[in-house]
Amino acid sequence: TRRSTRTKRREQPKFTPARTFSWPPQAGATFYQVTFLRNGRAFYRTRTRAPRVKLPRRVRFTPGGYRWTVRPAIAGVLAAPIVDSTFVVGRD
């Protein structure tokens, strides 16, 4: 028998992020600052009063590593993140 000398290409996960992101409400928060980063660079930031955000159609998730954070504003000051999460979008 012959063994293949070809190396298998490492498959990236097939993942399509949701258009709506949510988190548990923070007591005393007047708004939340939500930031999305692609490969370490911020590409979308918004503020919302509700503990969720629906992304506009113009926000596209291309292949790469992503991070999203949510910081509540309490008494007008941004607090430490209550969400700091990562995900990877692979190629189709």
Disulfide bonds with the S-S distance in Angstrom:
none
